[in-house]
Amino acid sequence: MKRIIIDYKKLTAEMAGLLLERYPEGYGDEDLIAFKNPRGEWIEAVELQTPEALYLVKISKSLTDLLAAFEDADAEDMEAQNPEAGEKEYDGSLEAEIGLDD
């Protein structure tokens, strides 16, 4: 299996989606892999495995912003495809069901 270090800026939409699936609640310190590059600089990355390769995606504040934007766009697409799944008005039926209505 190939091992590839990739900058978040070069992620495809499919790879960004896989990254969201892998880290649905975001990534934490336990998910970070730190290493020195050939220039002696410390790099932090998260792991993303696909059938073709094992990627180390270099992280930064911008990666977090990218994933949040991708997740928001994905949610908007899902709502556009299924408008009934959006917010519904509350009709107070829970109070009536448990005897709290006046």
Backbone as CSV, one residue per row, in Angstrom:
resi,resn,N_x,N_y,N_z,CA_x,CA_y,CA_z,C_x,C_y,C_z
1,MET,0.835,-1.170,0.000,0.000,0.000,0.000,0.889,1.245,0.000
2,LYS,0.533,2.196,-0.855,1.295,3.441,-0.927,1.029,4.284,0.307
3,ARG,2.041,5.011,0.736,1.917,5.967,1.829,2.215,7.342,1.268
4,ILE,1.276,8.263,1.465,1.388,9.575,0.839,1.127,10.668,1.872
5,ILE,2.008,11.657,1.909,1.778,12.839,2.731,1.155,13.874,1.813
6,ILE,0.011,14.420,2.237,-0.722,15.349,1.381,-1.148,16.567,2.203
7,ASP,-1.101,17.714,1.582,-1.575,18.933,2.221,-3.093,18.979,2.087
8,TYR,-3.773,19.526,3.076,-5.229,19.576,3.047,-5.740,20.317,1.816
9,LYS,-4.960,21.245,1.273,-5.382,22.021,0.108,-5.538,21.150,-1.135
10,LYS,-4.904,19.974,-1.129,-4.963,19.098,-2.291,-5.987,17.980,-2.136
11,LEU,-6.804,18.033,-1.070,-7.831,17.014,-0.871,-8.922,17.148,-1.920
12,THR,-9.362,16.027,-2.458,-10.520,16.037,-3.346,-11.774,16.076,-2.483
13,ALA,-12.912,16.349,-3.092,-14.177,16.356,-2.350,-14.437,14.978,-1.744
14,GLU,-14.112,13.932,-2.486,-14.293,12.563,-1.989,-13.418,12.306,-0.765
15,MET,-12.173,12.751,-0.815,-11.269,12.553,0.317,-11.722,13.365,1.528
16,ALA,-12.211,14.577,1.306,-12.726,15.390,2.410,-13.920,14.689,3.052
17,GLY,-14.765,14.084,2.237,-15.903,13.325,2.762,-15.448,12.139,3.592
18,LEU,-14.428,11.421,3.113,-13.890,10.294,3.870,-13.279,10.747,5.193
19,LEU,-12.644,11.906,5.162,-12.051,12.454,6.382,-13.144,12.781,7.401
20,LEU,-14.265,13.311,6.917,-15.394,13.589,7.805,-15.985,12.298,8.373
21,GLU,-16.048,11.260,7.560,-16.541,9.965,8.051,-15.609,9.402,9.115
22,ARG,-14.327,9.539,8.902,-13.328,9.005,9.837,-13.326,9.763,11.153
23,TYR,-13.510,11.082,11.082,-13.475,11.932,12.273,-14.762,12.765,12.346
24,PRO,-15.927,12.123,12.580,-17.194,12.861,12.561,-17.303,13.915,13.660
25,GLU,-16.635,13.706,14.764,-16.657,14.674,15.868,-15.394,15.535,15.866
26,GLY,-14.652,15.494,14.783,-13.382,16.208,14.715,-12.255,15.306,15.200
27,TYR,-11.047,15.761,15.087,-9.910,14.963,15.526,-9.355,15.565,16.805
28,GLY,-8.772,14.707,17.621,-8.190,15.148,18.881,-6.709,14.870,18.915
29,ASP,-6.110,15.176,20.047,-4.674,14.963,20.204,-4.285,13.512,19.965
30,GLU,-5.167,12.594,20.359,-4.846,11.173,20.183,-4.841,10.745,18.719
31,ASP,-5.438,11.551,17.840,-5.482,11.232,16.403,-4.299,11.822,15.636
32,LEU,-3.565,12.738,16.259,-2.480,13.430,15.564,-1.226,12.569,15.485
33,ILE,-0.583,12.657,14.355,0.707,12.019,14.132,1.693,13.157,13.877
34,ALA,2.736,13.223,14.681,3.733,14.294,14.534,5.049,13.690,14.051
35,PHE,5.683,14.378,13.110,6.959,13.911,12.580,7.728,15.101,12.022
36,LYS,9.027,14.909,11.835,9.863,15.951,11.239,10.001,15.697,9.750
37,ASN,9.883,16.764,8.970,10.109,16.625,7.530,11.612,16.702,7.263
38,PRO,12.049,16.510,6.026,13.492,16.541,5.735,14.188,17.859,6.090
39,ARG,13.414,18.956,6.188,13.997,20.243,6.569,14.057,20.429,8.083
40,GLY,13.629,19.420,8.839,13.671,19.494,10.288,12.473,20.187,10.920
41,GLU,11.435,20.481,10.139,10.235,21.138,10.656,9.254,20.086,11.166
42,TRP,8.601,20.378,12.287,7.600,19.463,12.819,6.308,19.597,12.033
43,ILE,5.751,18.469,11.636,4.500,18.402,10.890,3.510,17.594,11.719
44,GLU,2.261,18.059,11.779,1.201,17.288,12.408,0.227,16.891,11.318
45,ALA,-0.240,15.644,11.398,-1.128,15.118,10.370,-2.125,14.162,11.003
46,VAL,-3.188,13.895,10.259,-4.141,12.851,10.639,-4.127,11.805,9.539
47,GLU,-4.454,10.591,9.912,-4.403,9.465,8.987,-5.729,9.314,8.251
48,LEU,-5.647,9.035,6.959,-6.813,8.761,6.128,-6.474,7.576,5.239
49,GLN,-7.185,6.481,5.439,-6.910,5.280,4.655,-7.968,5.105,3.583
50,THR,-7.521,4.882,2.360,-8.396,4.568,1.238,-7.942,3.215,0.694
51,PRO,-8.717,2.610,-0.189,-8.278,1.337,-0.765,-6.955,1.442,-1.531
52,GLU,-6.656,2.641,-2.051,-5.455,2.828,-2.857,-4.217,3.182,-2.046
53,ALA,-4.414,3.923,-0.945,-3.244,4.450,-0.234,-3.586,4.807,1.204
54,LEU,-2.538,4.994,1.978,-2.642,5.514,3.335,-2.107,6.939,3.277
55,TYR,-2.987,7.902,3.528,-2.612,9.309,3.463,-2.361,9.850,4.856
56,LEU,-1.369,10.702,4.977,-1.187,11.537,6.150,-1.541,12.940,5.687
57,VAL,-2.661,13.458,6.189,-3.146,14.768,5.778,-2.602,15.801,6.753
58,LYS,-1.731,16.673,6.241,-1.150,17.721,7.084,-2.265,18.639,7.558
59,ILE,-2.257,18.932,8.857,-3.346,19.724,9.417,-2.905,21.144,9.726
60,SER,-3.913,21.989,9.826,-3.730,23.378,10.240,-5.116,23.886,10.587
61,LYS,-5.195,25.116,11.027,-6.491,25.736,11.323,-7.344,25.748,10.062
62,SER,-6.725,25.907,8.914,-7.457,25.955,7.659,-8.133,24.628,7.343
63,LEU,-7.533,23.497,7.737,-8.154,22.199,7.510,-9.439,22.106,8.317
64,THR,-9.415,22.559,9.549,-10.610,22.543,10.384,-11.708,23.367,9.728
65,ASP,-11.351,24.545,9.216,-12.327,25.405,8.540,-12.867,24.741,7.283
66,LEU,-11.989,24.086,6.523,-12.402,23.398,5.300,-13.400,22.298,5.616
67,LEU,-13.126,21.477,6.624,-14.024,20.386,6.979,-15.366,20.914,7.468
68,ALA,-15.356,21.992,8.230,-16.607,22.578,8.707,-17.435,23.088,7.531
69,ALA,-16.795,23.743,6.573,-17.504,24.248,5.398,-18.040,23.101,4.559
70,PHE,-17.256,22.044,4.398,-17.684,20.881,3.623,-18.882,20.229,4.292
71,GLU,-18.843,20.104,5.628,-19.935,19.495,6.373,-21.206,20.342,6.250
72,ASP,-21.085,21.670,6.327,-22.234,22.558,6.192,-22.849,22.445,4.801
73,ALA,-22.014,22.411,3.774,-22.507,22.294,2.401,-23.201,20.961,2.196
74,ASP,-22.666,19.894,2.784,-23.263,18.573,2.668,-24.632,18.556,3.339
75,ALA,-24.762,19.175,4.497,-26.043,19.231,5.209,-27.062,20.018,4.402
76,GLU,-26.643,21.125,3.780,-27.547,21.914,2.953,-28.017,21.110,1.749
77,ASP,-27.123,20.326,1.131,-27.502,19.490,0.002,-28.531,18.451,0.419
78,MET,-28.327,17.839,1.582,-29.262,16.823,2.058,-30.628,17.442,2.345
79,GLU,-30.655,18.641,2.922,-31.918,19.300,3.211,-32.622,19.699,1.925
80,ALA,-31.866,20.121,0.924,-32.466,20.495,-0.356,-33.087,19.284,-1.042
81,GLN,-32.490,18.110,-0.869,-33.020,16.893,-1.473,-34.226,16.365,-0.717
82,ASN,-34.328,16.665,0.590,-35.415,16.166,1.415,-35.913,17.288,2.325
83,PRO,-36.707,18.220,1.797,-37.126,19.376,2.598,-37.959,19.014,3.822
84,GLU,-38.666,17.877,3.812,-39.445,17.470,4.977,-38.570,17.122,6.162
85,ALA,-37.286,16.846,5.929,-36.375,16.474,7.008,-35.878,17.690,7.777
86,GLY,-36.217,18.886,7.327,-35.776,20.103,8.000,-36.527,20.325,9.301
87,GLU,-36.494,21.543,9.765,-37.155,21.862,11.028,-38.660,21.755,10.877
88,LYS,-39.305,21.281,11.941,-40.756,21.188,11.973,-41.250,22.009,13.143
89,GLU,-42.438,22.593,12.970,-43.006,23.409,14.034,-43.504,22.513,15.147
90,TYR,-43.224,22.902,16.378,-43.631,22.126,17.543,-45.098,22.417,17.838
91,ASP,-45.900,21.375,17.984,-47.328,21.567,18.186,-47.779,21.390,19.630
92,GLY,-46.857,21.195,20.554,-47.204,21.077,21.959,-47.778,19.728,22.343
93,SER,-47.713,18.748,21.461,-48.341,17.453,21.730,-47.685,16.707,22.884
94,LEU,-46.430,16.975,23.184,-45.766,16.291,24.277,-46.401,16.669,25.611
95,GLU,-46.730,17.971,25.815,-47.362,18.395,27.052,-48.709,17.710,27.227
96,ALA,-49.484,17.634,26.172,-50.782,16.984,26.257,-50.631,15.502,26.557
97,GLU,-49.609,14.890,25.974,-49.389,13.462,26.151,-49.006,13.119,27.583
98,ILE,-48.239,13.986,28.247,-47.814,13.662,29.609,-48.623,14.409,30.670
99,GLY,-49.710,15.101,30.256,-50.624,15.731,31.190,-50.198,17.078,31.693
100,LEU,-49.397,17.830,30.938,-48.950,19.141,31.392,-49.765,20.279,30.805
101,ASP,-50.733,19.968,29.948,-51.505,21.054,29.356,-52.508,21.578,30.383
102,ASP,-52.877,22.867,30.216,-53.787,23.504,31.181,-55.219,23.152,30.923
